[in-house]
Amino acid sequence: MQMKRWAIAAMLPLFVMGTAVRAEDVRPAMEAANAQFLAAFNMPNPAAFDSQYTPDAVLYFQGSPAATGSQAIRQFWEERIKMGIRDHTFEIVETSVDGRYAWQLARTTVQLVKPTGEKTLIAGQSIRIFERQSDGTWKTKIHMWNRQS
């Protein structure tokens, strides 16, 4: 029994370190996904959202009905851009990966620009669950956003 405890104690750091390494390995992919999203949003180029989401993706945005499918999600973001939402940002807080799925927790900000030019900063949190595609790229499967209170 003593030998089993020692073996488990000796191997525990390897399991913990292995998880941390996997989480760290996905961060460049998450940064790249954020850069693609921000380019589509801030340019703006709503058609570019189609390639960033899986065909069955779901967007849960606080105060709005769920948008399902990459085309519905593109339309959702296009409407927000037309409303005057500008200057979207992401700041990754945490990432993790497990096989073909990864997730990202990020702080976000946008500016609501009124027709008068007045700007209102809106901050929130975003959680995105990504699915690895057969070509090795990551696409968003579930995207949730919640406004900071």
CYANA upper distance limits for C-alpha pairs under 8 A (distance plus 0.5 A):
  1 MET  CA      5 ARG  CA      7.00
  2 GLN  CA      6 TRP  CA      6.81
  3 MET  CA      7 ALA  CA      6.67
  4 LYS  CA      8 ILE  CA      6.64
  5 ARG  CA      9 ALA  CA      6.54
  6 TRP  CA     10 ALA  CA      6.53
  7 ALA  CA     11 MET  CA      6.68
  8 ILE  CA     12 LEU  CA      6.52
  9 ALA  CA     13 PRO  CA      8.24
 10 ALA  CA     14 LEU  CA      8.47
 11 MET  CA     15 PHE  CA      7.18
 12 LEU  CA     16 VAL  CA      6.85
 13 PRO  CA     17 MET  CA      6.33
 14 LEU  CA     18 GLY  CA      6.33
 15 PHE  CA     19 THR  CA      6.84
 16 VAL  CA     20 ALA  CA      6.92
 17 MET  CA     21 VAL  CA      6.62
 18 GLY  CA     22 ARG  CA      6.74
 19 THR  CA     23 ALA  CA      6.72
 20 ALA  CA     24 GLU  CA      6.64
 21 VAL  CA     25 ASP  CA      6.62
 22 ARG  CA     26 VAL  CA      7.25
 22 ARG  CA     96 SER  CA      7.52
 22 ARG  CA     97 VAL  CA      6.73
 22 ARG  CA     98 ASP  CA      8.34
 23 ALA  CA     27 ARG  CA      7.48
 23 ALA  CA     95 THR  CA      6.32
 23 ALA  CA     96 SER  CA      4.62
 23 ALA  CA     97 VAL  CA      5.93
 24 GLU  CA     95 THR  CA      7.88
 24 GLU  CA     96 SER  CA      7.87
 26 VAL  CA     30 MET  CA      6.81
 26 VAL  CA     95 THR  CA      7.66
 26 VAL  CA     96 SER  CA      7.44
 26 VAL  CA     97 VAL  CA      7.13
 26 VAL  CA    102 ALA  CA      8.05
 27 ARG  CA     31 GLU  CA      6.60
 27 ARG  CA     95 THR  CA      6.91
 28 PRO  CA     32 ALA  CA      6.65
 29 ALA  CA     33 ALA  CA      6.66
 29 ALA  CA    138 TRP  CA      7.83
 30 MET  CA     34 ASN  CA      6.64
 30 MET  CA     95 THR  CA      8.32
 30 MET  CA    104 GLN  CA      7.63
 31 GLU  CA     35 ALA  CA      6.70
 31 GLU  CA     92 ILE  CA      8.48
 32 ALA  CA     36 GLN  CA      6.79
 33 ALA  CA     37 PHE  CA      6.73
 33 ALA  CA     52 GLN  CA      8.20
 33 ALA  CA    138 TRP  CA      8.06
 33 ALA  CA    139 LYS  CA      8.42
 34 ASN  CA     38 LEU  CA      6.50
 34 ASN  CA     90 PHE  CA      7.34
 35 ALA  CA     39 ALA  CA      6.56
 36 GLN  CA     40 ALA  CA      6.77
 36 GLN  CA     52 GLN  CA      8.31
 37 PHE  CA     41 PHE  CA      6.64
 37 PHE  CA     49 PHE  CA      7.44
 37 PHE  CA     52 GLN  CA      7.93
 38 LEU  CA     42 ASN  CA      6.14
 38 LEU  CA     43 MET  CA      8.49
 38 LEU  CA     88 HIS  CA      6.89
 38 LEU  CA     89 THR  CA      7.41
 39 ALA  CA     43 MET  CA      6.13
 39 ALA  CA     44 PRO  CA      7.57
 39 ALA  CA     45 ASN  CA      7.97
 40 ALA  CA     44 PRO  CA      5.89
 40 ALA  CA     45 ASN  CA      5.08
 40 ALA  CA     46 PRO  CA      6.24
 40 ALA  CA     47 ALA  CA      8.15
 40 ALA  CA     48 ALA  CA      6.02
 40 ALA  CA     49 PHE  CA      6.92
 41 PHE  CA     45 ASN  CA      6.79
 41 PHE  CA     46 PRO  CA      7.07
 41 PHE  CA     77 TRP  CA      8.06
 41 PHE  CA     81 ILE  CA      7.88
 41 PHE  CA     86 ARG  CA      8.23
 41 PHE  CA     88 HIS  CA      7.48
 42 ASN  CA     86 ARG  CA      6.79
 42 ASN  CA     87 ASP  CA      6.30
 42 ASN  CA     88 HIS  CA      6.99
 44 PRO  CA     81 ILE  CA      8.08
 45 ASN  CA     49 PHE  CA      8.34
 46 PRO  CA     50 ASP  CA      8.45
 46 PRO  CA     74 ARG  CA      6.41
 46 PRO  CA     75 GLN  CA      8.15
 46 PRO  CA     77 TRP  CA      7.36
 46 PRO  CA     78 GLU  CA      6.10
 47 ALA  CA     74 ARG  CA      7.17
 48 ALA  CA     52 GLN  CA      7.73
 49 PHE  CA     53 TYR  CA      7.32
 49 PHE  CA     70 SER  CA      7.81
 49 PHE  CA     73 ILE  CA      8.15
 49 PHE  CA     74 ARG  CA      5.99
 50 ASP  CA     70 SER  CA      5.71
 50 ASP  CA     71 GLN  CA      6.68
 50 ASP  CA     73 ILE  CA      8.40
 50 ASP  CA     74 ARG  CA      6.71
 51 SER  CA     70 SER  CA      8.27
 51 SER  CA    139 LYS  CA      8.23
 52 GLN  CA     70 SER  CA      8.45
 52 GLN  CA    139 LYS  CA      5.73
 52 GLN  CA    140 THR  CA      6.71
 53 TYR  CA     57 ALA  CA      6.38
 53 TYR  CA     69 GLY  CA      8.29
 53 TYR  CA     70 SER  CA      5.94
 53 TYR  CA    139 LYS  CA      5.54
 53 TYR  CA    140 THR  CA      5.08
 53 TYR  CA    141 LYS  CA      6.63
 54 THR  CA     69 GLY  CA      7.74
 54 THR  CA     70 SER  CA      6.82
 54 THR  CA    131 GLU  CA      8.40
 54 THR  CA    139 LYS  CA      6.30
 54 THR  CA    140 THR  CA      6.56
 54 THR  CA    141 LYS  CA      6.03
 55 PRO  CA     69 GLY  CA      5.65
 55 PRO  CA     70 SER  CA      5.76
 56 ASP  CA     68 THR  CA      6.96
 56 ASP  CA     69 GLY  CA      5.19
 56 ASP  CA     70 SER  CA      7.39
 56 ASP  CA    141 LYS  CA      7.56
 57 ALA  CA     68 THR  CA      6.30
 57 ALA  CA     69 GLY  CA      5.47
 57 ALA  CA     70 SER  CA      6.64
 57 ALA  CA    140 THR  CA      7.20
 57 ALA  CA    141 LYS  CA      4.89
 57 ALA  CA    142 ILE  CA      6.11
 57 ALA  CA    143 HIS  CA      8.37
 58 VAL  CA     66 ALA  CA      7.11
 58 VAL  CA     67 ALA  CA      6.17
 58 VAL  CA     68 THR  CA      4.97
 58 VAL  CA     69 GLY  CA      6.71
 58 VAL  CA     73 ILE  CA      8.10
 58 VAL  CA    141 LYS  CA      6.94
 58 VAL  CA    142 ILE  CA      5.49
 58 VAL  CA    143 HIS  CA      6.84
 59 LEU  CA     66 ALA  CA      6.10
 59 LEU  CA     67 ALA  CA      5.59
 59 LEU  CA     68 THR  CA      6.96
 59 LEU  CA     73 ILE  CA      7.08
 59 LEU  CA    142 ILE  CA      6.47
 59 LEU  CA    143 HIS  CA      5.22
 59 LEU  CA    144 MET  CA      6.36
 60 TYR  CA     64 SER  CA      7.87
 60 TYR  CA     65 PRO  CA      7.64
 60 TYR  CA     66 ALA  CA      5.42
 60 TYR  CA     67 ALA  CA      7.32
 60 TYR  CA    142 ILE  CA      8.29
 60 TYR  CA    143 HIS  CA      6.63
 60 TYR  CA    144 MET  CA      5.12
 60 TYR  CA    145 TRP  CA      6.89
 61 PHE  CA     65 PRO  CA      7.82
 61 PHE  CA     66 ALA  CA      7.34
 61 PHE  CA    144 MET  CA      6.31
 61 PHE  CA    145 TRP  CA      5.47
 61 PHE  CA    146 ASN  CA      7.07
 62 GLN  CA    144 MET  CA      8.48
 62 GLN  CA    145 TRP  CA      6.66
 62 GLN  CA    146 ASN  CA      5.77
 62 GLN  CA    147 ARG  CA      7.38
 67 ALA  CA     72 ALA  CA      6.10
 67 ALA  CA     73 ILE  CA      6.07
 67 ALA  CA     76 PHE  CA      7.68
 68 THR  CA     72 ALA  CA      6.40
 68 THR  CA     73 ILE  CA      7.10
 69 GLY  CA     73 ILE  CA      6.74
 70 SER  CA     74 ARG  CA      6.63
 71 GLN  CA     75 GLN  CA      6.73
 72 ALA  CA     76 PHE  CA      6.66
 73 ILE  CA     77 TRP  CA      6.83
 74 ARG  CA     78 GLU  CA      6.55
 75 GLN  CA     79 GLU  CA      6.65
 76 PHE  CA     80 ARG  CA      7.00
 77 TRP  CA     81 ILE  CA      6.73
 78 GLU  CA     82 LYS  CA      6.76
 79 GLU  CA     83 MET  CA      6.75
 80 ARG  CA     84 GLY  CA      7.27
 80 ARG  CA     85 ILE  CA      6.29
 81 ILE  CA     85 ILE  CA      5.45
 81 ILE  CA     86 ARG  CA      7.20
 83 MET  CA    112 LEU  CA      8.47
 84 GLY  CA    111 GLN  CA      8.49
 84 GLY  CA    112 LEU  CA      6.06
 84 GLY  CA    113 VAL  CA      5.48
 84 GLY  CA    114 LYS  CA      6.82
 84 GLY  CA    115 PRO  CA      8.37
 85 ILE  CA    110 VAL  CA      6.91
 85 ILE  CA    111 GLN  CA      6.13
 85 ILE  CA    112 LEU  CA      5.07
 85 ILE  CA    113 VAL  CA      6.67
 86 ARG  CA    110 VAL  CA      6.32
 86 ARG  CA    111 GLN  CA      5.58
 86 ARG  CA    112 LEU  CA      6.78
 86 ARG  CA    113 VAL  CA      7.39
 87 ASP  CA    109 THR  CA      8.24
 87 ASP  CA    110 VAL  CA      5.87
 87 ASP  CA    111 GLN  CA      6.31
 88 HIS  CA    108 THR  CA      7.62
 88 HIS  CA    109 THR  CA      6.16
 88 HIS  CA    110 VAL  CA      4.91
 88 HIS  CA    111 GLN  CA      7.62
 89 THR  CA    108 THR  CA      5.86
 89 THR  CA    109 THR  CA      5.75
 89 THR  CA    110 VAL  CA      7.01
 90 PHE  CA    106 ALA  CA      6.51
 90 PHE  CA    107 ARG  CA      6.29
 90 PHE  CA    108 THR  CA      5.20
 90 PHE  CA    109 THR  CA      7.48
 91 GLU  CA    106 ALA  CA      5.71
 91 GLU  CA    107 ARG  CA      5.58
 91 GLU  CA    108 THR  CA      6.86
 92 ILE  CA    104 GLN  CA      7.44
 92 ILE  CA    105 LEU  CA      6.57
 92 ILE  CA    106 ALA  CA      4.72
 92 ILE  CA    107 ARG  CA      6.96
 93 VAL  CA    104 GLN  CA      8.11
 93 VAL  CA    105 LEU  CA      6.02
 93 VAL  CA    106 ALA  CA      5.54
 93 VAL  CA    107 ARG  CA      7.35
 94 GLU  CA    104 GLN  CA      6.36
 94 GLU  CA    105 LEU  CA      5.73
 94 GLU  CA    106 ALA  CA      7.49
 95 THR  CA    102 ALA  CA      7.76
 95 THR  CA    103 TRP  CA      6.12
 95 THR  CA    104 GLN  CA      5.00
 95 THR  CA    105 LEU  CA      6.89
 96 SER  CA    102 ALA  CA      6.05
 96 SER  CA    103 TRP  CA      6.04
 96 SER  CA    104 GLN  CA      7.32
 97 VAL  CA    101 TYR  CA      6.35
 97 VAL  CA    102 ALA  CA      4.50
 97 VAL  CA    103 TRP  CA      6.92
 98 ASP  CA    102 ALA  CA      6.61
100 ARG  CA    131 GLU  CA      6.16
100 ARG  CA    132 ARG  CA      5.39
100 ARG  CA    133 GLN  CA      8.40
101 TYR  CA    129 ILE  CA      7.36
101 TYR  CA    130 PHE  CA      6.03
101 TYR  CA    131 GLU  CA      5.19
101 TYR  CA    132 ARG  CA      6.67
102 ALA  CA    129 ILE  CA      6.24
102 ALA  CA    130 PHE  CA      5.55
102 ALA  CA    131 GLU  CA      7.07
102 ALA  CA    132 ARG  CA      8.39
103 TRP  CA    127 ILE  CA      7.54
103 TRP  CA    128 ARG  CA      6.04
103 TRP  CA    129 ILE  CA      4.82
103 TRP  CA    130 PHE  CA      6.34
104 GLN  CA    126 SER  CA      8.36
104 GLN  CA    127 ILE  CA      6.11
104 GLN  CA    128 ARG  CA      5.84
104 GLN  CA    129 ILE  CA      7.10
105 LEU  CA    125 GLN  CA      7.71
105 LEU  CA    126 SER  CA      6.32
105 LEU  CA    127 ILE  CA      5.16
105 LEU  CA    128 ARG  CA      7.31
106 ALA  CA    125 GLN  CA      6.21
106 ALA  CA    126 SER  CA      5.69
106 ALA  CA    127 ILE  CA      6.99
107 ARG  CA    123 ALA  CA      7.92
107 ARG  CA    124 GLY  CA      6.43
107 ARG  CA    125 GLN  CA      5.09
107 ARG  CA    126 SER  CA      6.78
108 THR  CA    123 ALA  CA      6.14
108 THR  CA    124 GLY  CA      5.69
108 THR  CA    125 GLN  CA      6.12
108 THR  CA    126 SER  CA      7.16
109 THR  CA    121 LEU  CA      7.35
109 THR  CA    122 ILE  CA      6.04
109 THR  CA    123 ALA  CA      4.86
109 THR  CA    124 GLY  CA      6.82
110 VAL  CA    121 LEU  CA      6.44
110 VAL  CA    122 ILE  CA      5.85
110 VAL  CA    123 ALA  CA      7.14
111 GLN  CA    119 LYS  CA      6.50
111 GLN  CA    120 THR  CA      5.98
111 GLN  CA    121 LEU  CA      5.17
111 GLN  CA    122 ILE  CA      6.60
112 LEU  CA    119 LYS  CA      5.97
112 LEU  CA    120 THR  CA      5.54
112 LEU  CA    121 LEU  CA      6.92
112 LEU  CA    122 ILE  CA      7.70
113 VAL  CA    117 GLY  CA      6.28
113 VAL  CA    118 GLU  CA      6.25
113 VAL  CA    119 LYS  CA      5.08
113 VAL  CA    120 THR  CA      7.15
114 LYS  CA    118 GLU  CA      5.85
114 LYS  CA    119 LYS  CA      6.90
122 ILE  CA    147 ARG  CA      7.90
122 ILE  CA    148 GLN  CA      8.39
123 ALA  CA    147 ARG  CA      6.57
123 ALA  CA    148 GLN  CA      6.07
124 GLY  CA    145 TRP  CA      7.44
124 GLY  CA    146 ASN  CA      5.98
124 GLY  CA    147 ARG  CA      4.59
124 GLY  CA    148 GLN  CA      4.84
125 GLN  CA    145 TRP  CA      6.24
125 GLN  CA    146 ASN  CA      5.91
125 GLN  CA    147 ARG  CA      6.98
125 GLN  CA    148 GLN  CA      7.30
126 SER  CA    143 HIS  CA      7.67
126 SER  CA    144 MET  CA      6.10
126 SER  CA    145 TRP  CA      4.97
126 SER  CA    146 ASN  CA      7.06
127 ILE  CA    143 HIS  CA      6.40
127 ILE  CA    144 MET  CA      5.68
127 ILE  CA    145 TRP  CA      7.04
128 ARG  CA    140 THR  CA      6.88
128 ARG  CA    141 LYS  CA      7.93
128 ARG  CA    142 ILE  CA      6.12
128 ARG  CA    143 HIS  CA      4.92
128 ARG  CA    144 MET  CA      6.78
129 ILE  CA    140 THR  CA      6.35
129 ILE  CA    141 LYS  CA      6.15
129 ILE  CA    142 ILE  CA      5.58
129 ILE  CA    143 HIS  CA      6.98
130 PHE  CA    138 TRP  CA      6.32
130 PHE  CA    139 LYS  CA      5.76
130 PHE  CA    140 THR  CA      4.82
130 PHE  CA    141 LYS  CA      5.78
130 PHE  CA    142 ILE  CA      7.54
131 GLU  CA    138 TRP  CA      6.04
131 GLU  CA    139 LYS  CA      6.00
131 GLU  CA    140 THR  CA      6.82
131 GLU  CA    141 LYS  CA      6.53
132 ARG  CA    136 GLY  CA      6.39
132 ARG  CA    137 THR  CA      6.19
132 ARG  CA    138 TRP  CA      5.01
132 ARG  CA    139 LYS  CA      7.04
133 GLN  CA    137 THR  CA      5.83
133 GLN  CA    138 TRP  CA      6.42
133 GLN  CA    139 LYS  CA      7.55
